[in-house]
Amino acid sequence: MSAFDVHVHIPDKGVEDALGKPVLEASIKYFRADYTEQTFEEAESSLASQGVRKYALLPVPSKLGDADKVNALTAQRASTSSMAVGFAWVNPLSNPLGSLRKAAKMGLNCLKVHPTLQEIRPDHQKMIPVYTELSQIAGIVVVHTGTSGIGGGIRGGGGYKIDYSRPVYVDSVAADFPDVTFIMAHFGWPWVTEAIAISLQKENVYLDLSGWSPKYVSEEVWRYARSLLKDRVVYGSDYPFIQPSRWFKEFHAVGLPEDVERRILWENAARLFKGRIDS
């Protein structure tokens, strides 16, 4: 079965630049990841060989990084790919609206937000002009929610604070910007019920399953994926920290009905990204 992976990072030097070598090494250990630095072409080949047909190409936001430089590289890669839909990121403290507009001109009309890495809540006032702009183009925002493997296993978590990424901080912006779709990455754990409640109440909020081995995903998530959220739960791997082939094997062992598997792996994301990527 082909899959649409809504949460992919390219493991090039940019990941280390964004996180720093000690944090990256700790994250690899935390995920017990089979991680090697790759070119864009190598990563795409690996994804395709594991059954990924389309994917969201996500940057790794940081507090002080050069968003325009990263966005230009992401746009170049997405423009040469038949698989990828590119996402931009913005620095909320340094002309975020200008960065978003530059990215849009390069074909990036979706956004990745990582509140823990960027040390700013997704409902911060500096992000409001960004969502206003995105609402004009029915933009999609993948926002990290819940705990983070980044900093995992380091004293003090490397200084990263997970409270920035509570799902509840998505609630008000999802209400105020109904034309923007918010994908809550990692289903908000440990605030799973909170994330589900927001998704149930707001049709423009989705949950992605990335960053977790399916055998550790809460049964509460699977219960709603079978029923009230059957159209708004999407697959993501968090490649390269979790390999799709491993994820698929464990996912099939969960025992979901075939139509639910099909929705999660392909149909929900394909519908959401229709018009942004070739079918």
Backbone as CSV, one residue per row, in Angstrom:
resi,resn,N_x,N_y,N_z,CA_x,CA_y,CA_z,C_x,C_y,C_z
1,MET,0.845,-1.195,0.000,0.000,0.000,0.000,0.880,1.244,0.000
2,SER,0.618,2.203,-0.886,1.369,3.449,-0.919,0.981,4.334,0.260
3,ALA,1.924,5.159,0.692,1.677,6.012,1.856,2.026,7.458,1.562
4,PHE,1.324,8.365,2.246,1.609,9.785,2.218,2.136,10.135,3.606
5,ASP,3.418,10.427,3.694,4.086,10.696,4.967,4.078,12.205,5.195
6,VAL,3.357,12.667,6.195,3.225,14.106,6.419,4.308,14.673,7.326
7,HIS,5.348,13.867,7.630,6.350,14.364,8.581,7.725,13.780,8.266
8,VAL,8.427,14.437,7.339,9.739,13.970,6.897,10.768,15.091,7.005
9,HIS,11.944,14.753,7.532,13.095,15.644,7.535,14.205,15.000,6.709
10,ILE,14.967,15.789,6.004,16.115,15.277,5.259,17.325,15.318,6.178
11,PRO,17.961,14.176,6.431,19.073,14.134,7.398,20.391,14.630,6.806
12,ASP,20.400,15.902,6.414,21.626,16.485,5.889,22.285,17.329,6.978
13,LYS,23.273,18.087,6.609,24.008,18.887,7.588,23.106,19.915,8.254
14,GLY,22.008,20.285,7.587,21.109,21.278,8.145,20.479,20.860,9.462
15,VAL,20.258,19.562,9.657,19.682,19.090,10.917,20.661,19.345,12.059
16,GLU,21.924,19.000,11.843,22.939,19.245,12.871,23.115,20.738,13.120
17,ASP,23.065,21.534,12.048,23.208,22.978,12.212,22.085,23.550,13.068
18,ALA,20.870,23.026,12.900,19.715,23.535,13.644,19.728,23.095,15.101
19,LEU,20.165,21.870,15.344,20.073,21.308,16.689,21.376,21.385,17.466
20,GLY,22.496,21.354,16.756,23.787,21.203,17.415,24.126,19.738,17.542
21,LYS,25.402,19.405,17.423,25.823,18.008,17.403,25.454,17.243,18.675
22,PRO,25.683,17.786,19.886,25.346,17.031,21.107,23.859,16.683,21.198
23,VAL,22.993,17.639,20.831,21.553,17.394,20.903,21.130,16.385,19.842
24,LEU,21.694,16.508,18.633,21.374,15.545,17.581,21.788,14.140,18.000
25,GLU,22.982,13.984,18.536,23.445,12.663,18.966,22.559,12.093,20.064
26,ALA,22.130,12.940,20.996,21.231,12.476,22.056,19.877,12.074,21.485
27,SER,19.403,12.797,20.470,18.114,12.480,19.850,18.175,11.147,19.116
28,ILE,19.280,10.899,18.436,19.454,9.616,17.746,19.414,8.472,18.754
29,LYS,20.064,8.675,19.884,20.061,7.654,20.939,18.663,7.478,21.519
30,TYR,17.955,8.584,21.731,16.604,8.556,22.294,15.663,7.740,21.415
31,PHE,15.738,7.969,20.107,14.867,7.273,19.157,15.390,5.883,18.787
32,ARG,16.614,5.565,19.222,17.284,4.332,18.794,17.238,4.265,17.261
33,ALA,17.594,5.408,16.654,17.406,5.589,15.222,18.574,5.044,14.409
34,ASP,18.236,4.513,13.250,19.229,4.140,12.244,19.485,5.390,11.405
35,TYR,20.317,6.284,11.929,20.486,7.621,11.368,21.843,7.756,10.698
36,THR,21.827,8.112,9.424,23.058,8.470,8.721,22.776,9.727,7.901
37,GLU,23.777,10.595,7.809,23.611,11.802,7.006,23.439,11.412,5.542
38,GLN,22.470,12.028,4.882,22.138,11.674,3.508,21.983,12.912,2.647
39,THR,22.160,12.730,1.347,21.762,13.763,0.404,20.256,13.710,0.230
40,PHE,19.697,14.736,-0.377,18.269,14.765,-0.657,17.866,13.577,-1.527
41,GLU,18.663,13.305,-2.546,18.352,12.207,-3.469,18.394,10.864,-2.765
42,GLU,19.368,10.679,-1.881,19.464,9.427,-1.131,18.265,9.240,-0.209
43,ALA,17.842,10.328,0.431,16.701,10.235,1.339,15.422,9.909,0.568
44,GLU,15.210,10.565,-0.565,14.011,10.276,-1.363,14.009,8.829,-1.840
45,SER,15.154,8.336,-2.255,15.245,6.945,-2.704,14.912,5.989,-1.568
46,SER,15.404,6.303,-0.379,15.123,5.466,0.784,13.636,5.469,1.107
47,LEU,13.017,6.636,1.097,11.588,6.732,1.381,10.773,5.936,0.359
48,ALA,11.104,6.108,-0.917,10.365,5.406,-1.974,10.502,3.898,-1.838
49,SER,11.695,3.437,-1.482,11.919,1.999,-1.358,11.143,1.392,-0.203
50,GLN,10.722,2.238,0.737,9.976,1.759,1.904,8.465,1.929,1.745
51,GLY,8.020,2.428,0.588,6.586,2.514,0.342,5.987,3.889,0.442
52,VAL,6.821,4.921,0.642,6.310,6.290,0.694,6.215,6.817,-0.731
53,ARG,5.023,7.261,-1.112,4.793,7.773,-2.462,4.822,9.299,-2.508
54,LYS,4.277,9.934,-1.487,4.292,11.380,-1.349,4.679,11.712,0.090
55,TYR,5.228,12.932,0.280,5.590,13.293,1.642,5.678,14.808,1.805
56,ALA,5.523,15.245,3.049,5.716,16.640,3.422,7.168,16.830,3.802
57,LEU,7.848,17.739,3.109,9.259,18.018,3.332,9.366,19.142,4.354
58,LEU,9.740,18.793,5.586,9.708,19.743,6.693,11.110,20.224,7.059
59,PRO,11.276,21.523,7.272,12.527,22.032,7.810,12.599,21.751,9.308
60,VAL,13.759,22.005,9.903,13.913,21.921,11.355,14.046,23.352,11.869
61,PRO,12.963,23.942,12.362,13.037,25.323,12.837,13.946,25.443,14.064
62,SER,14.484,26.617,14.260,15.293,26.877,15.444,15.038,28.303,15.900
63,LYS,15.568,28.656,17.031,15.309,29.977,17.593,16.051,31.070,16.830
64,LEU,17.240,30.756,16.338,18.092,31.791,15.762,18.505,31.509,14.322
65,GLY,17.974,30.454,13.697,18.411,30.086,12.359,17.978,31.066,11.279
66,ASP,18.542,30.879,10.096,18.239,31.721,8.938,17.103,31.075,8.145
67,ALA,15.879,31.537,8.397,14.715,30.926,7.771,14.750,31.086,6.255
68,ASP,15.144,32.247,5.772,15.130,32.483,4.327,16.078,31.530,3.603
69,LYS,17.229,31.277,4.178,18.210,30.376,3.566,17.668,28.950,3.515
70,VAL,17.104,28.497,4.620,16.559,27.143,4.667,15.373,27.010,3.721
71,ASN,14.515,28.022,3.684,13.346,27.971,2.805,13.738,27.905,1.342
72,ALA,14.786,28.634,0.974,15.234,28.603,-0.417,15.693,27.205,-0.811
73,LEU,16.389,26.525,0.090,16.838,25.161,-0.194,15.649,24.215,-0.271
74,THR,14.704,24.357,0.664,13.511,23.510,0.643,12.730,23.700,-0.649
75,ALA,12.571,24.945,-1.080,11.832,25.227,-2.308,12.533,24.624,-3.517
76,GLN,13.849,24.718,-3.554,14.605,24.144,-4.669,14.411,22.631,-4.718
77,ARG,14.476,21.999,-3.570,14.307,20.552,-3.515,12.892,20.152,-3.926
78,ALA,11.902,20.824,-3.385,10.516,20.476,-3.701,10.220,20.659,-5.184
79,SER,10.841,21.657,-5.792,10.570,21.944,-7.204,11.118,20.867,-8.127
80,THR,12.090,20.105,-7.652,12.688,19.056,-8.485,12.139,17.670,-8.155
81,SER,11.206,17.611,-7.215,10.721,16.315,-6.721,9.305,16.038,-7.209
82,SER,9.035,14.790,-7.520,7.674,14.361,-7.838,6.962,13.817,-6.599
83,MET,7.666,13.812,-5.462,7.133,13.227,-4.236,6.818,14.272,-3.161
84,ALA,7.554,15.375,-3.139,7.568,16.249,-1.972,6.679,17.474,-2.121
85,VAL,6.021,17.852,-1.019,5.399,19.164,-0.886,6.210,19.896,0.184
86,GLY,6.765,21.049,-0.194,7.683,21.752,0.691,6.990,22.648,1.702
87,PHE,7.555,22.685,2.897,7.081,23.537,3.981,8.147,24.581,4.315
88,ALA,7.695,25.767,4.623,8.575,26.833,5.077,8.605,26.867,6.602
89,TRP,9.504,27.671,7.140,9.434,28.042,8.549,9.769,29.519,8.656
90,VAL,9.371,30.145,9.744,9.662,31.559,9.958,10.197,31.744,11.374
91,ASN,11.020,32.743,11.536,11.501,33.136,12.857,10.556,34.207,13.385
92,PRO,9.762,33.910,14.410,8.771,34.871,14.888,9.382,36.192,15.351
93,LEU,10.671,36.182,15.693,11.327,37.372,16.222,12.061,38.173,15.154
94,SER,12.023,37.706,13.914,12.800,38.362,12.863,12.028,38.359,11.543
95,ASN,11.123,39.324,11.381,10.367,39.531,10.146,9.689,38.257,9.650
96,PRO,8.851,37.641,10.471,8.216,36.380,10.063,7.325,36.531,8.833
97,LEU,6.609,37.660,8.729,5.715,37.850,7.588,6.522,38.007,6.301
98,GLY,7.632,38.713,6.380,8.489,38.855,5.213,9.041,37.523,4.754
99,SER,9.457,36.688,5.688,9.971,35.359,5.350,8.894,34.501,4.718
100,LEU,7.683,34.575,5.258,6.587,33.783,4.711,6.270,34.211,3.279
101,ARG,6.268,35.508,3.033,5.956,35.996,1.685,7.043,35.606,0.689
102,LYS,8.303,35.653,1.112,9.391,35.202,0.248,9.227,33.722,-0.076
103,ALA,8.885,32.943,0.959,8.712,31.502,0.764,7.555,31.214,-0.188
104,ALA,6.470,31.963,-0.040,5.301,31.752,-0.905,5.644,32.017,-2.360
105,LYS,6.468,33.023,-2.622,6.875,33.315,-3.994,7.700,32.176,-4.589
106,MET,8.335,31.400,-3.704,9.127,30.249,-4.155,8.298,28.971,-4.205
107,GLY,7.001,29.093,-3.919,6.120,27.937,-4.010,5.822,27.243,-2.704
108,LEU,6.273,27.790,-1.584,6.013,27.174,-0.282,4.842,27.882,0.384
109,ASN,3.694,27.223,0.430,2.517,27.838,1.047,2.035,27.058,2.260
110,CYS,2.939,26.259,2.819,2.667,25.530,4.054,3.779,25.870,5.053
111,LEU,3.516,25.679,6.334,4.426,26.154,7.375,4.662,25.075,8.423
112,LYS,5.912,24.978,8.894,6.233,24.115,10.045,6.558,25.007,11.240
113,VAL,5.940,24.718,12.356,6.164,25.450,13.604,6.603,24.448,14.671
114,HIS,7.696,24.747,15.359,8.161,23.889,16.449,8.304,24.752,17.702
115,PRO,7.224,24.891,18.473,7.242,25.801,19.621,8.361,25.525,20.623
116,THR,8.677,24.263,20.863,9.715,23.952,21.841,11.080,24.404,21.351
117,LEU,11.419,24.116,20.100,12.709,24.535,19.567,12.782,26.049,19.399
118,GLN,11.668,26.660,19.021,11.660,28.097,18.762,11.368,28.928,20.009
119,GLU,11.002,28.258,21.088,10.745,28.898,22.383,9.674,29.982,22.273
120,ILE,8.592,29.628,21.601,7.474,30.551,21.485,6.195,29.756,21.243
121,ARG,5.141,30.083,21.950,3.883,29.368,21.776,3.275,29.650,20.407
122,PRO,2.548,28.683,19.840,1.954,28.907,18.522,0.881,29.973,18.505
123,ASP,0.362,30.365,19.678,-0.652,31.417,19.719,-0.063,32.773,20.095
124,HIS,1.261,32.897,20.053,1.910,34.166,20.386,1.487,35.241,19.386
125,GLN,1.392,36.468,19.859,0.924,37.566,19.012,1.791,37.776,17.773
126,LYS,3.079,37.452,17.869,3.957,37.626,16.716,3.632,36.660,15.578
127,MET,2.876,35.601,15.884,2.496,34.638,14.846,1.168,34.985,14.177
128,ILE,0.410,35.910,14.751,-0.917,36.217,14.214,-0.859,36.742,12.779
129,PRO,0.057,37.663,12.437,0.123,38.098,11.032,0.463,36.963,10.070
130,VAL,1.205,35.982,10.549,1.559,34.823,9.720,0.317,34.002,9.409
131,TYR,-0.485,33.724,10.414,-1.717,32.967,10.189,-2.700,33.768,9.332
132,THR,-2.724,35.085,9.521,-3.592,35.927,8.703,-3.226,35.779,7.232
133,GLU,-1.927,35.805,6.949,-1.459,35.631,5.574,-1.800,34.244,5.050
134,LEU,-1.573,33.225,5.866,-1.861,31.858,5.446,-3.346,31.636,5.190
135,SER,-4.185,32.353,5.926,-5.629,32.173,5.736,-6.073,32.621,4.350
136,GLN,-5.290,33.499,3.713,-5.638,33.974,2.374,-5.388,32.913,1.306
137,ILE,-4.542,31.933,1.636,-4.196,30.888,0.662,-4.563,29.498,1.171
138,ALA,-5.427,29.451,2.210,-5.830,28.165,2.797,-4.599,27.329,3.143
139,GLY,-3.673,27.965,3.847,-2.409,27.310,4.182,-2.555,26.161,5.161
140,ILE,-1.521,25.350,5.214,-1.452,24.217,6.142,-0.272,24.432,7.077
141,VAL,-0.499,24.226,8.365,0.542,24.382,9.372,0.729,23.055,10.101
142,VAL,1.933,22.496,10.026,2.287,21.377,10.886,2.932,21.969,12.129
143,VAL,2.310,21.762,13.272,2.819,22.334,14.513,3.152,21.204,15.487
144,HIS,4.384,21.232,15.969,4.800,20.232,16.949,3.969,20.392,18.213
145,THR,3.426,19.288,18.708,2.694,19.311,19.977,3.190,18.186,20.874
146,GLY,3.162,18.449,22.162,3.544,17.435,23.132,5.028,17.408,23.411
147,THR,5.448,16.289,23.970,6.849,16.129,24.353,7.742,16.084,23.122
148,SER,9.052,16.089,23.352,9.980,16.095,22.222,11.150,15.165,22.488
149,GLY,11.477,14.368,21.466,12.692,13.565,21.549,13.932,14.434,21.463
150,ILE,13.776,15.678,20.981,14.885,16.610,20.944,15.225,17.010,22.377
151,GLY,16.421,16.699,22.793,16.818,16.953,24.174,16.573,15.770,25.086
152,GLY,15.939,14.718,24.569,15.655,13.538,25.380,16.932,12.876,25.879
153,GLY,16.954,12.571,27.149,18.102,11.877,27.728,19.241,12.781,28.154
154,ILE,19.072,14.115,27.971,20.091,15.066,28.399,19.625,15.708,29.708
155,ARG,20.568,16.003,30.603,20.200,16.681,31.854,19.476,17.983,31.523
156,GLY,18.310,18.138,32.141,17.509,19.324,31.873,16.878,19.337,30.499
157,GLY,16.922,18.168,29.820,16.329,18.106,28.483,16.985,19.042,27.493
158,GLY,18.259,19.353,27.762,18.961,20.265,26.868,18.468,21.700,26.967
159,GLY,17.650,21.964,27.986,17.089,23.300,28.157,15.779,23.501,27.429
160,TYR,15.333,22.507,26.661,14.097,22.643,25.903,12.887,22.415,26.815
161,LYS,11.871,23.258,26.669,10.704,23.221,27.544,9.475,22.802,26.749
162,ILE,8.873,21.704,27.159,7.782,21.155,26.361,6.468,21.902,26.556
163,ASP,6.361,22.737,27.588,5.106,23.460,27.784,4.760,24.338,26.590
164,TYR,5.765,24.855,25.869,5.494,25.656,24.675,4.623,24.889,23.679
165,SER,4.700,23.571,23.737,4.062,22.730,22.718,2.791,22.045,23.189
166,ARG,2.170,22.565,24.220,0.886,21.981,24.626,-0.150,22.181,23.527
167,PRO,-0.963,21.174,23.247,-1.988,21.302,22.201,-2.944,22.457,22.423
168,VAL,-3.231,22.802,23.668,-4.228,23.844,23.939,-3.840,25.174,23.307
169,TYR,-2.549,25.395,23.069,-2.126,26.658,22.470,-2.442,26.724,20.970
170,VAL,-2.843,25.614,20.396,-3.310,25.601,19.012,-4.790,25.973,18.952
171,ASP,-5.486,25.767,20.041,-6.940,25.910,20.040,-7.405,27.287,19.599
172,SER,-6.839,28.338,20.180,-7.351,29.681,19.878,-7.043,30.089,18.447
173,VAL,-5.861,29.735,17.927,-5.546,30.139,16.549,-6.338,29.318,15.535
174,ALA,-6.624,28.067,15.879,-7.481,27.268,14.995,-8.894,27.835,14.963
175,ALA,-9.335,28.412,16.073,-10.655,29.048,16.126,-10.666,30.358,15.356
176,ASP,-9.611,31.139,15.505,-9.557,32.460,14.886,-9.237,32.413,13.395
177,PHE,-8.640,31.307,12.940,-8.247,31.175,11.537,-8.779,29.868,10.951
178,PRO,-10.093,29.805,10.748,-10.710,28.549,10.291,-10.306,28.141,8.883
179,ASP,-9.743,29.069,8.108,-9.315,28.722,6.754,-7.896,28.166,6.717
180,VAL,-7.234,28.145,7.852,-5.918,27.511,7.977,-6.110,26.131,8.595
181,THR,-5.452,25.138,8.021,-5.507,23.785,8.581,-4.285,23.563,9.458
182,PHE,-4.513,23.110,10.682,-3.439,22.833,11.627,-3.322,21.325,11.826
183,ILE,-2.140,20.795,11.571,-1.855,19.391,11.845,-1.045,19.333,13.127
184,MET,-1.625,18.766,14.176,-0.916,18.648,15.451,-0.031,17.406,15.402
185,ALA,1.252,17.660,15.201,2.203,16.559,15.090,2.351,15.831,16.418
186,HIS,2.488,14.531,16.329,2.769,13.664,17.483,1.583,13.558,18.446
187,PHE,0.397,13.943,17.952,-0.886,13.835,18.678,-0.819,14.332,20.124
188,GLY,0.130,15.240,20.396,0.110,15.995,21.642,0.506,15.277,22.906
189,TRP,1.014,14.062,22.812,1.330,13.320,24.043,2.276,14.126,24.928
190,PRO,2.043,14.205,26.249,1.098,13.427,27.053,-0.301,14.040,27.169
191,TRP,-0.551,15.117,26.426,-1.864,15.774,26.480,-2.741,15.232,25.355
192,VAL,-2.850,13.912,25.280,-3.559,13.277,24.169,-5.035,13.642,24.167
193,THR,-5.672,13.564,25.301,-7.105,13.876,25.374,-7.364,15.317,24.984
194,GLU,-6.471,16.205,25.395,-6.579,17.608,25.029,-6.510,17.785,23.515
195,ALA,-5.555,17.097,22.888,-5.400,17.190,21.428,-6.625,16.627,20.713
196,ILE,-7.126,15.508,21.188,-8.317,14.905,20.580,-9.522,15.824,20.727
197,ALA,-9.680,16.411,21.909,-10.824,17.296,22.152,-10.811,18.478,21.190
198,ILE,-9.640,19.067,20.954,-9.536,20.197,20.035,-9.863,19.744,18.611
199,SER,-9.343,18.592,18.228,-9.607,18.075,16.885,-11.081,17.757,16.682
200,LEU,-11.715,17.220,17.683,-13.144,16.914,17.578,-13.971,18.176,17.401
201,GLN,-13.547,19.257,18.066,-14.347,20.471,18.071,-14.065,21.366,16.868
202,LYS,-12.915,21.174,16.224,-12.506,22.052,15.125,-12.141,21.219,13.901
203,GLU,-12.933,21.390,12.859,-12.761,20.581,11.656,-11.458,20.891,10.922
204,ASN,-10.847,22.015,11.211,-9.588,22.381,10.554,-8.357,21.941,11.346
205,VAL,-8.531,20.985,12.260,-7.417,20.446,13.038,-7.312,18.942,12.816
206,TYR,-6.105,18.509,12.464,-5.788,17.098,12.237,-4.767,16.631,13.277
207,LEU,-4.644,15.326,13.424,-3.597,14.718,14.253,-2.669,13.912,13.371
208,ASP,-1.349,14.077,13.551,-0.428,13.163,12.873,0.208,12.227,13.891
209,LEU,0.598,11.055,13.416,1.049,9.967,14.290,2.563,9.846,14.315
210,SER,3.264,10.866,13.837,4.716,10.765,13.688,5.446,10.757,15.022
211,GLY,6.668,10.230,14.956,7.545,10.267,16.114,7.288,9.184,17.136
212,TRP,6.318,8.331,16.877,5.953,7.276,17.815,5.851,5.943,17.089
213,SER,6.404,4.934,17.679,6.144,3.591,17.216,4.671,3.282,17.465
214,PRO,3.953,2.726,16.477,2.516,2.494,16.657,2.158,1.683,17.903
215,LYS,3.044,0.795,18.328,2.717,-0.009,19.509,2.667,0.828,20.787
216,TYR,3.220,2.053,20.725,3.177,2.940,21.889,2.113,4.033,21.765
217,VAL,1.430,4.084,20.641,0.374,5.084,20.464,-0.806,4.732,21.369
218,SER,-1.340,5.723,22.043,-2.441,5.514,22.968,-3.645,4.872,22.281
219,GLU,-4.285,3.941,22.939,-5.490,3.320,22.413,-6.588,4.356,22.189
220,GLU,-6.546,5.436,22.960,-7.524,6.507,22.776,-7.422,7.096,21.363
221,VAL,-6.200,7.222,20.857,-6.005,7.743,19.498,-6.597,6.778,18.481
222,TRP,-6.290,5.489,18.630,-6.825,4.504,17.677,-8.343,4.455,17.737
223,ARG,-8.914,4.618,18.932,-10.372,4.561,19.066,-11.036,5.684,18.258
224,TYR,-10.490,6.892,18.344,-11.069,8.002,17.590,-10.713,7.943,16.114
225,ALA,-9.560,7.342,15.789,-9.204,7.159,14.368,-10.175,6.215,13.686
226,ARG,-10.769,5.317,14.438,-11.765,4.386,13.890,-13.140,5.037,13.746
227,SER,-13.347,6.156,14.427,-14.711,6.668,14.530,-14.789,8.155,14.198
228,LEU,-14.860,9.009,15.200,-15.177,10.417,14.989,-14.080,11.209,14.277
229,LEU,-12.846,10.726,14.328,-11.749,11.414,13.648,-11.222,10.606,12.468
230,LYS,-12.043,9.755,11.905,-11.572,8.860,10.853,-11.065,9.600,9.622
231,ASP,-11.509,10.842,9.430,-11.062,11.619,8.270,-9.943,12.593,8.600
232,ARG,-9.475,12.618,9.874,-8.496,13.648,10.251,-7.335,13.124,11.096
233,VAL,-7.021,11.870,10.926,-5.790,11.305,11.487,-4.919,10.890,10.317
234,VAL,-3.658,11.340,10.319,-2.775,11.109,9.182,-1.460,10.479,9.632
235,TYR,-0.886,9.731,8.705,0.391,9.064,8.957,1.565,10.027,8.822
236,GLY,2.520,9.883,9.714,3.810,10.552,9.609,4.848,9.678,10.287
237,SER,6.058,9.700,9.769,7.093,8.848,10.351,8.020,9.595,11.301
238,ASP,8.343,10.848,10.980,9.443,11.594,11.589,10.791,11.085,11.071
239,TYR,10.774,10.620,9.808,12.012,10.204,9.149,13.040,11.330,9.269
240,PRO,14.293,11.010,9.559,14.939,9.696,9.600,14.984,9.072,10.983
241,PHE,14.346,9.720,11.963,14.426,9.186,13.317,13.628,7.890,13.458
242,ILE,12.565,7.742,12.677,11.835,6.483,12.589,11.699,6.128,11.114
243,GLN,12.077,4.925,10.764,12.008,4.481,9.377,10.581,4.037,9.040
244,PRO,10.053,4.430,7.871,8.698,4.036,7.504,8.461,2.535,7.527
245,SER,9.419,1.737,7.056,9.209,0.283,7.009,8.946,-0.288,8.393
246,ARG,9.676,0.191,9.388,9.438,-0.246,10.770,8.056,0.199,11.234
247,TRP,7.701,1.449,10.919,6.413,1.990,11.352,5.266,1.198,10.743
248,PHE,5.350,0.909,9.439,4.279,0.170,8.764,4.079,-1.211,9.381
249,LYS,5.179,-1.891,9.669,5.086,-3.237,10.242,4.338,-3.215,11.568
250,GLU,4.678,-2.262,12.409,4.019,-2.180,13.705,2.581,-1.658,13.564
251,PHE,2.348,-0.793,12.592,1.001,-0.257,12.356,0.047,-1.369,11.963
252,HIS,0.441,-2.227,11.057,-0.430,-3.320,10.618,-0.735,-4.285,11.766
253,ALA,0.177,-4.351,12.748,-0.036,-5.240,13.891,-1.074,-4.690,14.872
254,VAL,-1.417,-3.411,14.745,-2.420,-2.825,15.638,-3.779,-3.473,15.417
255,GLY,-4.053,-3.889,14.168,-5.303,-4.578,13.877,-6.461,-3.671,13.532
256,LEU,-6.184,-2.528,12.909,-7.255,-1.627,12.489,-7.958,-2.181,11.258
257,PRO,-9.217,-1.840,11.048,-9.899,-2.241,9.815,-9.162,-1.690,8.594
258,GLU,-9.269,-2.407,7.492,-8.528,-2.027,6.293,-8.869,-0.619,5.819
259,ASP,-10.140,-0.227,5.907,-10.517,1.108,5.445,-9.925,2.202,6.328
260,VAL,-9.747,1.920,7.614,-9.121,2.883,8.523,-7.634,3.010,8.201
261,GLU,-6.973,1.885,7.974,-5.567,1.916,7.568,-5.388,2.750,6.305
262,ARG,-6.278,2.538,5.349,-6.175,3.234,4.068,-6.347,4.743,4.256
263,ARG,-7.279,5.140,5.109,-7.488,6.565,5.373,-6.243,7.183,6.011
264,ILE,-5.699,6.513,7.013,-4.545,7.053,7.736,-3.316,7.126,6.842
265,LEU,-3.064,6.079,6.085,-1.834,6.006,5.298,-1.870,6.874,4.049
266,TRP,-3.047,7.063,3.477,-3.076,7.768,2.199,-4.227,8.758,2.044
267,GLU,-5.455,8.310,2.188,-6.601,9.080,1.731,-6.760,10.427,2.431
268,ASN,-6.584,10.469,3.754,-6.795,11.727,4.472,-5.786,12.792,4.057
269,ALA,-4.523,12.405,3.952,-3.489,13.369,3.556,-3.630,13.759,2.089
270,ALA,-3.950,12.796,1.235,-4.102,13.099,-0.197,-5.220,14.094,-0.422
271,ARG,-6.290,13.960,0.326,-7.395,14.922,0.222,-6.973,16.292,0.732
272,LEU,-6.265,16.307,1.852,-5.846,17.575,2.450,-4.893,18.342,1.547
273,PHE,-3.984,17.627,0.908,-2.954,18.284,0.086,-3.330,18.343,-1.396
274,LYS,-4.551,17.998,-1.712,-4.983,18.034,-3.110,-4.764,19.424,-3.689
275,GLY,-4.162,19.472,-4.856,-3.876,20.750,-5.492,-2.510,21.303,-5.169
276,ARG,-1.873,20.748,-4.133,-0.531,21.192,-3.764,0.550,20.243,-4.270
277,ILE,0.113,19.088,-4.717,1.066,18.091,-5.194,0.367,17.228,-6.227
278,ASP,1.101,16.756,-7.208,0.513,15.899,-8.233,-0.010,14.625,-7.604
279,SER,-1.104,14.109,-8.114,-1.696,12.883,-7.564,-0.879,11.665,-7.972
